[in-house]
Amino acid sequence: MALAELGPAERFAGGAIGIPGSRRFYLEVTVAGVRRSFLCEKAQLAELASQGLTLIAATHLQIDEEAVARLVGHGLEIGEPESEEGQFRVGSMAVSINPSHLISITLESDDELQAVSFVVAPEQFRAMAMVSLQVVAAGRPICPWCRLPIDPEGHNCPAGNGHRTP
């Protein structure tokens, strides 16, 4: 596996493109002016955000909440990937805090042939996590009976014995 050490990120975001039910989720990182997008699963994005926030809390890192608010306020929306080069579908992720209190993130491709590593400030990570968790939660509503997502047209609820529910 080839690991590309990208260095410190200028921007770090997570989000989705498309409408609920057919969204594609991405992690987006900009390093040295180059934006890279990494396709991931909704659950991976949610887990990265929640586990990273747990790690930050457990290590008692000092977070400048005003800086987090500025990052969120300036918008952490993601865009359509510009190029396929150097980008991949995420298979696994690792998050750690290095001695300089920066957060190190490693993304490995699902075929385990590529990997990238970069660092972000705790404020960048917290802003990404807050926005990502909002994006994940903004998906389709969950059926109260079967716990499956409901499409805008309704769905055939297994708990409803095959009857369509709105």
GINOR-V135670 format. One record per helix or strand. SS is the DSSP state (@ for helix, = for strand). FROM is the first residue (numbers start at 0). TO is the last residue. If there is no record, write none. Layout:
ss-><SS;SS>
from-><FROM;FROM>
to-><TO;TO>
This chain:
ss-><=;=;=;=;@;@;=;=;=;@;=;=;=;=;@;=>
from-><1;10;23;33;41;64;88;102;113;121;141;148;150;153;157;163>
to-><7;16;30;39;57;72;96;108;119;136;141;148;150;155;159;164>
